[in-house]
Amino acid sequence: MSLLARELICLFGKGYLIYRLIKQRRGWKCNVVYFITTKYFFSMNIVKKQSRLVALAAFFFIVFVGGQVSAQKPPPASAEYFTIESYYRVKWGYAEEFIRLWKTNHYPLLKRAQEKGDVISIKAEAPRFHSGEETRWDYRVTVVFKNVATAFDENLVTPYKKQLFPDLDALARSEQHRFELLLAHWDVETAEDKL
């Protein structure tokens, strides 16, 4: 009794379907159907010749339904993320004071927005070396928002001001002083370029 085995492997979604056919004296019959995914593994042993149609139907059902389900997935949330880099140029000798005021007054508001899910990430950087006055910046803050509407919502952090700063007059005076230290401020909208 000579056996000739063939395997048909179909990749879809995050799984593999292996349909193994064995050639016997009177024709092809399905021996085993394996379905392997990252979550589970199962096999169906089918020994009767009449069950071949059932195995083929199961095979095509899994292939076509699996393909449609994976095709209907929404785009990843990161496709909606919106990134803004804010650059600050401060009067000579006042960079440390500006950064301290930013961390005291503005960072807690952004952090609260991050806890609520409106902001995805916050990153602040200062240059190690100085450059010419035209290209100089003293502080850069990169904020990734969950979408464009959130990024341009003028009242995004307003509800958190009373929660975090009971004395709003003191906050306003401190912010006024922080802005008096600025020589220039500009925002750059950025998009990640996949390489």
C-alpha positions as CSV (number, residue, x, y, z in Angstrom):
1,M,0.0,0.0,0.0
2,S,1.8,3.1,-1.2
3,L,1.1,6.4,0.5
4,L,1.6,9.7,-1.1
5,A,1.0,12.7,1.1
6,R,0.3,16.2,0.1
7,E,-0.2,19.2,2.4
8,L,-2.1,22.3,1.6
9,I,-1.1,25.2,3.8
10,C,-3.1,28.4,3.9
11,L,-1.9,31.5,5.8
12,F,-4.6,34.0,6.9
13,G,-4.9,36.4,9.8
14,K,-2.7,35.0,12.6
15,G,-3.3,31.4,11.8
16,Y,-2.4,28.5,9.6
17,L,-4.7,25.8,8.3
18,I,-3.0,22.6,7.2
19,Y,-5.1,20.1,5.1
20,R,-3.3,16.8,4.7
21,L,-4.4,14.5,1.9
22,I,-3.2,10.9,1.7
23,K,-3.3,8.9,-1.5
24,Q,-4.6,5.4,-0.9
25,R,-5.5,2.6,-3.3
26,R,-9.0,3.8,-4.2
27,G,-8.4,7.6,-4.1
28,W,-7.7,10.6,-2.0
29,K,-9.0,10.8,1.6
30,C,-8.6,13.5,4.2
31,N,-6.5,12.3,7.2
32,V,-6.0,15.3,9.4
33,V,-7.0,18.9,9.4
34,Y,-4.9,21.2,11.7
35,F,-5.7,24.7,12.5
36,I,-3.0,26.6,14.4
37,T,-3.2,30.2,15.6
38,T,-1.3,32.2,18.2
39,K,-4.2,31.5,20.6
40,Y,-5.0,27.8,20.2
41,F,-4.3,24.6,18.3
42,F,-6.7,21.9,17.4
43,S,-6.9,19.0,15.0
44,M,-9.8,17.0,13.5
45,N,-9.1,13.4,12.6
46,I,-11.3,12.4,9.7
47,V,-10.9,8.8,8.7
48,K,-14.0,8.0,6.6
49,K,-13.9,8.8,2.9
50,Q,-17.4,10.4,3.0
51,S,-16.0,13.0,5.5
52,R,-13.7,14.4,2.9
53,L,-16.4,16.9,1.8
54,V,-17.0,18.0,5.4
55,A,-13.3,18.6,5.8
56,L,-13.1,20.6,2.6
57,A,-16.1,22.6,3.5
58,A,-14.5,23.4,6.9
59,F,-11.3,24.3,5.2
60,F,-12.9,26.8,2.8
61,F,-15.2,28.2,5.5
62,I,-12.2,29.0,7.8
63,V,-10.2,30.4,4.9
64,F,-12.9,32.7,3.6
65,V,-14.5,33.7,6.9
66,G,-11.0,34.3,8.4
67,G,-10.1,36.5,5.4
68,Q,-13.2,38.6,5.7
69,V,-12.8,39.0,9.5
70,S,-9.3,40.2,9.1
71,A,-10.2,42.5,6.2
72,Q,-12.8,44.2,8.4
73,K,-10.5,45.2,11.2
74,P,-10.4,48.9,11.9
75,P,-7.1,50.8,11.2
76,P,-4.7,50.8,14.2
77,A,-5.3,53.7,16.6
78,S,-1.8,55.0,15.9
79,A,-2.9,56.0,12.4
80,E,-5.1,58.7,14.1
81,Y,-2.4,60.0,16.4
82,F,-1.3,63.6,15.9
83,T,2.1,64.9,17.0
84,I,3.1,68.4,17.7
85,E,6.6,69.6,18.6
86,S,6.7,72.9,20.5
87,Y,9.9,74.8,20.5
88,Y,10.8,77.6,23.0
89,R,13.6,80.1,22.7
90,V,14.1,81.9,26.1
91,K,16.0,85.0,27.0
92,W,19.7,84.3,27.7
93,G,20.3,83.0,31.2
94,Y,16.6,82.2,31.9
95,A,16.3,78.7,30.4
96,E,16.4,76.8,33.7
97,E,13.7,79.1,35.2
98,F,11.5,78.7,32.2
99,I,11.8,74.9,32.2
100,R,11.1,74.9,36.0
101,L,7.9,77.0,35.4
102,W,6.8,74.8,32.5
103,K,7.2,71.6,34.6
104,T,5.4,73.2,37.5
105,N,2.5,74.8,35.6
106,H,1.9,73.1,32.2
107,Y,3.2,69.6,32.6
108,P,0.7,68.5,35.3
109,L,-2.1,69.6,33.0
110,L,-0.8,67.6,30.1
111,K,-0.1,64.6,32.4
112,R,-3.8,64.7,33.6
113,A,-4.9,64.8,29.9
114,Q,-2.7,61.7,29.4
115,E,-4.3,59.9,32.3
116,K,-7.7,60.6,30.7
117,G,-6.5,59.2,27.3
118,D,-6.5,62.4,25.3
119,V,-2.7,62.6,25.2
120,I,-0.7,59.5,24.3
121,S,2.8,60.6,25.2
122,I,4.8,63.6,26.4
123,K,8.5,64.1,25.8
124,A,10.6,67.1,26.7
125,E,14.2,67.8,25.6
126,A,16.8,70.5,26.0
127,P,19.8,70.8,23.6
128,R,23.3,69.8,24.9
129,F,25.1,72.4,22.9
130,H,24.2,75.9,21.7
131,S,23.8,77.1,18.2
132,G,23.4,80.4,16.4
133,E,20.7,82.8,17.5
134,E,18.6,82.2,14.4
135,T,18.4,78.4,15.0
136,R,18.6,78.4,18.8
137,W,16.0,76.8,20.9
138,D,16.1,76.1,24.6
139,Y,13.3,73.6,25.2
140,R,11.4,71.2,22.9
141,V,8.2,69.4,24.0
142,T,6.7,66.7,21.8
143,V,3.1,65.8,22.6
144,V,1.3,63.0,20.8
145,F,-2.5,63.5,20.9
146,K,-5.0,60.7,20.2
147,N,-6.4,62.7,17.2
148,V,-6.3,66.0,15.4
149,A,-9.5,67.3,17.1
150,T,-8.0,66.7,20.5
151,A,-4.7,68.5,19.5
152,F,-6.6,71.7,18.6
153,D,-9.1,71.6,21.4
154,E,-8.5,75.0,23.2
155,N,-10.2,73.7,26.3
156,L,-8.4,70.4,26.6
157,V,-6.7,71.2,29.9
158,T,-9.2,73.9,31.2
159,P,-11.2,71.4,33.4
160,Y,-8.0,70.2,35.1
161,K,-6.8,73.7,36.2
162,K,-9.2,74.0,39.1
163,Q,-8.4,70.4,40.2
164,L,-4.7,70.9,40.2
165,F,-4.3,74.5,41.0
166,P,-6.7,75.8,43.7
167,D,-5.3,79.3,43.4
168,L,-6.0,80.2,39.7
169,D,-4.7,83.8,40.2
170,A,-1.3,82.5,41.3
171,L,-1.2,80.2,38.3
172,A,-2.0,83.0,36.0
173,R,0.8,85.2,37.4
174,S,3.3,82.4,37.2
175,E,2.3,81.6,33.6
176,Q,2.5,85.3,32.7
177,H,6.1,85.3,34.1
178,R,6.9,82.2,32.1
179,F,5.7,83.9,28.9
180,E,7.7,87.0,29.7
181,L,10.9,84.9,29.6
182,L,10.1,83.8,26.0
183,L,11.8,85.3,23.0
184,A,10.1,83.0,20.5
185,H,7.8,80.0,20.4
186,W,6.7,77.9,17.4
187,D,4.9,74.6,16.9
188,V,5.7,72.0,14.3
189,E,3.2,69.3,13.3
190,T,5.1,66.1,12.5
191,A,4.2,62.7,11.0
192,E,6.2,59.6,11.4
193,D,7.8,58.3,8.2
194,K,8.1,54.5,8.2
195,L,11.4,53.4,6.7
